[in-house]
Amino acid sequence: MTKRIVIKNGTITGFADDIETLGIKVKNAKQKRVSIIVPQNDILRWLFTQVRAHVSDSSLVASMSRMVPCKWVAVIDGNESAPFNSRHAAIEYEKQIIYKQGKLHRPIESVNEAKHN
């Protein structure tokens, strides 16, 4: 999937992993979650949310919690997606829906896309 960010008036809007992948250094970052990816299984979901509530996103424990081999769902605006076999697939779905909803502004066109329009 294409990585898309918007930089407007000194504010960067996009998914944190996309911004990091592009090598952009951000100071004074404020993160706002617009959705969440969680295990479909109720017990695993409870454990996942309990662990994540008590550790940093960048911790080893958080990293390990994202690797649980289970079905994953995207919860966007209280609506739960169909289950995915991998967390990565759920994240890709989540990004597509959020971009379609316009929650991260309009995506920036790449140079090639702009030339073809």
ZATIPA-515290 format. One line per field, with one value per atom (N, C-alpha, C): residue in one letter; chain; atom name; x, y, z. Coordinates in Angstrom, 3 decimals. Layout:
# residues N
residu <- [A	...];
chaine <- [A	...];
atome <- [CA	...];
X <- [X	...];
Y <- [Y	...];
Z <- [Z	...];
//
This chain:
# residues 117
residu <- [M	M	M	T	T	T	K	K	K	R	R	R	I	I	I	V	V	V	I	I	I	K	K	K	N	N	N	G	G	G	T	T	T	I	I	I	T	T	T	G	G	G	F	F	F	A	A	A	D	D	D	D	D	D	I	I	I	E	E	E	T	T	T	L	L	L	G	G	G	I	I	I	K	K	K	V	V	V	K	K	K	N	N	N	A	A	A	K	K	K	Q	Q	Q	K	K	K	R	R	R	V	V	V	S	S	S	I	I	I	I	I	I	V	V	V	P	P	P	Q	Q	Q	N	N	N	D	D	D	I	I	I	L	L	L	R	R	R	W	W	W	L	L	L	F	F	F	T	T	T	Q	Q	Q	V	V	V	R	R	R	A	A	A	H	H	H	V	V	V	S	S	S	D	D	D	S	S	S	S	S	S	L	L	L	V	V	V	A	A	A	S	S	S	M	M	M	S	S	S	R	R	R	M	M	M	V	V	V	P	P	P	C	C	C	K	K	K	W	W	W	V	V	V	A	A	A	V	V	V	I	I	I	D	D	D	G	G	G	N	N	N	E	E	E	S	S	S	A	A	A	P	P	P	F	F	F	N	N	N	S	S	S	R	R	R	H	H	H	A	A	A	A	A	A	I	I	I	E	E	E	Y	Y	Y	E	E	E	K	K	K	Q	Q	Q	I	I	I	I	I	I	Y	Y	Y	K	K	K	Q	Q	Q	G	G	G	K	K	K	L	L	L	H	H	H	R	R	R	P	P	P	I	I	I	E	E	E	S	S	S	V	V	V	N	N	N	E	E	E	A	A	A	K	K	K	H	H	H	N	N	N];
chaine <- [A	A	A	A	A	A	A	A	A	A	A	A	A	A	A	A	A	A	A	A	A	A	A	A	A	A	A	A	A	A	A	A	A	A	A	A	A	A	A	A	A	A	A	A	A	A	A	A	A	A	A	A	A	A	A	A	A	A	A	A	A	A	A	A	A	A	A	A	A	A	A	A	A	A	A	A	A	A	A	A	A	A	A	A	A	A	A	A	A	A	A	A	A	A	A	A	A	A	A	A	A	A	A	A	A	A	A	A	A	A	A	A	A	A	A	A	A	A	A	A	A	A	A	A	A	A	A	A	A	A	A	A	A	A	A	A	A	A	A	A	A	A	A	A	A	A	A	A	A	A	A	A	A	A	A	A	A	A	A	A	A	A	A	A	A	A	A	A	A	A	A	A	A	A	A	A	A	A	A	A	A	A	A	A	A	A	A	A	A	A	A	A	A	A	A	A	A	A	A	A	A	A	A	A	A	A	A	A	A	A	A	A	A	A	A	A	A	A	A	A	A	A	A	A	A	A	A	A	A	A	A	A	A	A	A	A	A	A	A	A	A	A	A	A	A	A	A	A	A	A	A	A	A	A	A	A	A	A	A	A	A	A	A	A	A	A	A	A	A	A	A	A	A	A	A	A	A	A	A	A	A	A	A	A	A	A	A	A	A	A	A	A	A	A	A	A	A	A	A	A	A	A	A	A	A	A	A	A	A	A	A	A	A	A	A	A	A	A	A	A	A	A	A	A	A	A	A	A	A	A	A	A	A	A	A	A	A	A	A	A	A	A	A	A	A	A	A	A	A	A	A];
atome <- [N	CA	C	N	CA	C	N	CA	C	N	CA	C	N	CA	C	N	CA	C	N	CA	C	N	CA	C	N	CA	C	N	CA	C	N	CA	C	N	CA	C	N	CA	C	N	CA	C	N	CA	C	N	CA	C	N	CA	C	N	CA	C	N	CA	C	N	CA	C	N	CA	C	N	CA	C	N	CA	C	N	CA	C	N	CA	C	N	CA	C	N	CA	C	N	CA	C	N	CA	C	N	CA	C	N	CA	C	N	CA	C	N	CA	C	N	CA	C	N	CA	C	N	CA	C	N	CA	C	N	CA	C	N	CA	C	N	CA	C	N	CA	C	N	CA	C	N	CA	C	N	CA	C	N	CA	C	N	CA	C	N	CA	C	N	CA	C	N	CA	C	N	CA	C	N	CA	C	N	CA	C	N	CA	C	N	CA	C	N	CA	C	N	CA	C	N	CA	C	N	CA	C	N	CA	C	N	CA	C	N	CA	C	N	CA	C	N	CA	C	N	CA	C	N	CA	C	N	CA	C	N	CA	C	N	CA	C	N	CA	C	N	CA	C	N	CA	C	N	CA	C	N	CA	C	N	CA	C	N	CA	C	N	CA	C	N	CA	C	N	CA	C	N	CA	C	N	CA	C	N	CA	C	N	CA	C	N	CA	C	N	CA	C	N	CA	C	N	CA	C	N	CA	C	N	CA	C	N	CA	C	N	CA	C	N	CA	C	N	CA	C	N	CA	C	N	CA	C	N	CA	C	N	CA	C	N	CA	C	N	CA	C	N	CA	C	N	CA	C	N	CA	C	N	CA	C	N	CA	C	N	CA	C	N	CA	C	N	CA	C	N	CA	C	N	CA	C	N	CA	C	N	CA	C	N	CA	C	N	CA	C	N	CA	C	N	CA	C	N	CA	C	N	CA	C	N	CA	C];
X <- [0.843	0.000	0.886	0.463	1.185	1.156	2.262	2.330	1.970	1.026	0.564	0.590	1.140	1.114	0.739	0.263	-0.064	0.719	1.432	2.138	1.503	0.873	0.167	0.366	0.852	1.076	1.910	2.933	3.829	3.298	2.119	1.526	1.583	2.068	2.139	0.984	0.217	-0.887	-0.670	-0.769	-0.608	-0.485	-0.289	-0.091	1.351	1.538	2.871	3.881	3.478	4.439	4.830	3.916	4.247	5.231	5.008	5.888	7.285	7.368	8.670	9.392	8.661	9.255	9.875	9.259	9.771	10.960	11.304	12.475	12.258	11.018	10.720	10.868	11.657	11.854	10.804	10.047	8.960	9.240	9.080	9.199	7.801	7.590	6.301	5.135	5.277	4.229	3.045	1.861	0.621	-0.066	-0.230	-0.878	-2.343	-3.183	-4.613	-5.026	-5.535	-5.976	-7.382	-7.586	-8.917	-9.515	-8.741	-9.206	-8.258	-8.574	-7.709	-7.777	-6.664	-6.590	-6.452	-7.374	-7.380	-7.658	-7.286	-7.640	-9.164	-9.638	-11.074	-11.554	-10.749	-11.090	-11.228	-12.346	-12.627	-11.572	-11.083	-10.073	-8.754	-8.335	-7.102	-7.243	-8.422	-8.658	-8.515	-9.098	-9.008	-7.549	-6.833	-5.414	-4.611	-4.860	-4.160	-4.382	-5.635	-5.931	-5.379	-5.373	-4.798	-3.291	-2.622	-1.173	-0.864	-1.572	-1.277	-1.611	-2.519	-2.859	-1.747	-0.847	0.169	1.598	1.787	3.149	3.203	4.377	4.603	4.446	3.980	3.848	5.175	6.271	7.583	8.280	7.606	8.229	8.285	9.155	9.274	7.973	7.339	6.078	4.998	4.908	3.932	4.225	5.487	5.883	5.476	5.699	5.329	3.813	3.063	1.599	1.035	1.768	1.316	1.605	2.344	2.716	1.904	0.872	0.057	-0.571	-0.368	-0.948	-2.438	-3.267	-4.718	-5.412	-6.726	-7.514	-7.555	-7.415	-7.401	-8.547	-9.098	-10.150	-9.773	-10.288	-10.129	-11.427	-11.318	-12.487	-12.371	-13.276	-13.269	-14.639	-14.680	-15.941	-16.908	-16.376	-17.221	-17.666	-17.352	-17.714	-16.540	-16.823	-15.780	-15.747	-14.560	-14.391	-14.510	-14.554	-14.444	-13.048	-12.858	-11.535	-10.501	-9.260	-8.123	-7.180	-6.489	-5.551	-4.273	-3.990	-2.789	-3.114	-2.355	-2.519	-2.178	-1.179	-0.774	-1.937	-2.659	-3.801	-4.886	-5.118	-6.115	-5.691	-4.402	-3.884	-4.041	-3.743	-3.899	-5.362	-6.278	-7.712	-8.091	-7.620	-7.894	-7.466	-6.271	-5.764	-6.629	-7.034	-7.886	-9.193	-9.827	-11.106	-10.929	-9.901	-9.683	-9.391	-8.611	-8.370	-9.666	-10.480	-11.756	-12.674	-12.627	-13.456	-12.936	-11.714	-11.140	-10.654	-10.428	-10.009	-8.583	-7.792	-6.406	-6.195	-7.168	-7.131	-7.077	-6.859	-6.745	-5.319	-5.143	-3.777	-3.049	-1.751	-0.925	-0.725	-0.878	-0.640	0.855	1.236	2.649	2.902	4.149	4.501	3.943	4.057	3.563	2.057	1.316	-0.136	-0.533	0.159	-0.164	0.062	1.093	1.383	0.302	-0.348	-1.344	-2.733	-2.931	-4.262	-4.444];
Y <- [-1.182	0.000	1.241	2.265	3.525	4.211	4.757	5.513	6.956	7.507	8.856	9.681	10.860	11.814	13.172	14.044	15.413	16.349	17.291	18.318	19.648	20.295	21.543	22.477	23.673	24.681	24.136	23.363	22.834	21.642	21.148	19.993	18.787	17.678	16.440	15.551	15.090	14.190	12.906	11.789	10.491	9.418	8.210	7.111	7.141	6.928	7.019	6.127	4.906	4.001	4.493	5.144	5.698	6.854	7.712	8.861	8.389	7.396	6.857	6.197	5.444	4.749	5.734	6.901	7.910	8.672	8.403	9.024	10.448	10.848	12.205	12.271	13.226	13.426	14.416	14.025	14.856	15.251	16.551	17.052	17.409	17.300	17.657	16.922	15.639	14.851	14.644	14.809	14.496	13.414	12.257	11.172	11.096	10.927	10.759	9.485	8.550	7.296	7.480	7.020	7.076	5.683	4.670	3.287	2.429	1.148	0.233	-1.147	-1.844	-3.220	-4.105	-5.048	-5.909	-7.354	-8.304	-9.698	-9.878	-10.790	-11.063	-11.812	-12.717	-13.517	-12.608	-12.739	-11.848	-11.907	-13.098	-13.224	-12.597	-12.897	-12.293	-10.778	-10.314	-8.867	-8.201	-8.807	-8.244	-8.190	-9.297	-9.333	-8.285	-8.197	-7.244	-5.812	-5.446	-4.073	-3.785	-4.787	-4.595	-4.355	-5.174	-5.011	-3.657	-3.311	-2.075	-0.830	-0.950	0.187	0.495	-0.463	-0.296	-0.212	-0.308	-0.238	0.764	1.245	2.175	1.452	2.165	1.582	1.069	1.662	1.277	0.211	-0.295	-1.284	-2.672	-3.500	-4.882	-5.642	-5.409	-6.091	-5.709	-4.419	-3.984	-4.634	-4.682	-5.322	-6.790	-7.477	-8.889	-9.068	-8.129	-8.237	-8.115	-7.455	-7.297	-8.530	-9.492	-10.684	-11.921	-11.757	-12.899	-13.542	-14.853	-15.526	-15.797	-14.896	-15.023	-14.256	-14.279	-13.457	-12.040	-11.039	-9.638	-8.898	-7.884	-7.050	-5.582	-4.782	-3.329	-2.764	-1.941	-1.280	0.200	0.647	2.029	2.624	3.700	4.347	3.367	2.438	1.468	0.292	0.332	-0.764	-1.713	-2.995	-4.012	-4.651	-4.757	-5.377	-6.890	-7.523	-8.980	-9.341	-10.557	-10.930	-11.127	-10.820	-11.012	-12.025	-12.782	-13.794	-13.191	-11.939	-11.288	-9.862	-9.366	-7.986	-7.020	-7.378	-6.537	-6.337	-7.406	-7.299	-6.402	-6.509	-5.660	-4.194	-3.934	-2.563	-1.983	-2.760	-2.278	-1.942	-2.783	-2.525	-1.240	-1.125	0.047	1.334	1.335	2.520	2.877	1.876	2.140	2.805	2.280	2.829	4.252	4.481	5.811	6.838	6.461	7.383	7.667	6.638	6.838	7.767	7.680	8.537	9.972	10.193	11.533	11.989	11.056	11.430	11.948	11.679	12.154	13.154	13.971	14.936	14.180	14.863	14.216	13.750	12.549	12.067	12.911	13.062	13.778	12.892	13.465	12.693	12.554	11.418	11.265	12.015	12.256	12.966	12.228	10.911	10.139	10.239	10.179	10.291	11.671	12.697	14.059	14.245	13.607	13.732	13.086	12.046	11.318	11.940	12.925	13.531	14.726];
Z <- [0.000	0.000	0.000	-0.700	-0.763	0.595	0.989	2.236	1.920	2.683	2.408	3.683	3.565	4.670	4.100	4.953	4.550	5.461	4.860	5.625	5.247	6.226	5.956	7.147	6.876	7.919	9.077	8.752	9.774	10.540	10.164	10.834	9.912	10.447	9.677	10.113	9.141	9.425	8.651	9.336	8.695	9.747	9.311	10.247	10.735	12.028	12.639	11.939	11.578	10.935	9.548	8.837	7.521	7.654	8.641	8.859	9.238	10.130	10.546	9.379	8.558	7.415	6.437	6.290	5.366	5.948	7.200	7.820	8.281	8.458	8.904	10.423	10.891	12.327	12.819	13.828	14.332	15.778	16.065	17.433	17.919	19.207	19.805	19.155	18.974	18.327	19.260	18.709	19.415	18.597	19.204	18.481	18.871	17.859	18.083	17.361	18.102	17.492	16.938	15.721	15.122	14.991	15.376	15.316	16.148	16.232	16.973	16.322	16.348	15.856	17.089	17.253	18.439	18.043	18.911	18.641	18.618	17.781	17.709	18.955	19.453	20.628	21.853	22.567	23.701	24.801	25.118	26.177	25.737	24.500	23.984	23.883	23.488	23.377	24.742	25.767	27.108	27.554	27.366	27.745	26.975	25.670	24.808	25.303	25.563	25.985	27.381	28.259	29.596	29.510	28.731	28.564	27.951	26.869	26.149	26.965	27.918	28.779	29.781	29.996	31.029	30.514	29.212	28.671	27.519	27.243	26.137	24.799	23.770	22.424	21.888	22.347	21.827	22.680	23.699	24.581	23.942	24.470	24.007	24.246	25.381	25.699	24.685	24.333	23.332	21.989	21.630	20.375	20.360	21.458	21.547	21.489	22.077	22.070	20.660	19.778	18.390	17.541	18.093	17.331	17.713	18.515	18.937	17.697	17.503	16.335	16.554	16.029	16.196	15.072	15.076	14.157	14.735	13.864	14.282	13.612	14.291	13.717	13.863	12.944	13.022	13.591	14.612	15.186	14.842	13.965	13.480	13.771	14.526	14.909	15.561	16.345	17.034	16.189	14.895	13.994	13.839	13.976	13.913	12.526	11.959	10.639	10.743	9.603	9.549	10.046	10.544	11.055	9.953	10.286	9.384	10.012	9.169	9.659	10.221	9.874	10.390	10.811	11.743	12.197	11.066	10.280	9.151	8.174	7.850	6.928	7.519	8.819	9.477	9.424	9.581	9.524	8.124	7.101	5.723	5.436	5.893	5.736	6.477	7.713	8.541	7.826	7.265	6.575	5.375	4.603	3.436	3.857	4.892	5.353	5.877	6.655	7.226	6.134	5.126	4.011	3.261	3.033	2.333	3.118	4.443	5.289	5.352	4.893	4.901	6.264	7.175	8.527	8.588	7.588	7.579	6.449	6.205	5.108	3.783	2.733	1.425	1.223	0.675	0.449	-0.586	-0.405	-1.370	-2.588	-3.779	-4.999	-5.215	-5.708	-6.055	-7.357	-7.675	-8.907	-10.114	-10.142	-11.284	-11.425	-10.315	-10.378	-10.882	-10.443	-10.859	-12.354	-12.906	-14.335	-15.192	-14.676	-15.453	-15.365	-14.510	-14.355	-15.237];
//
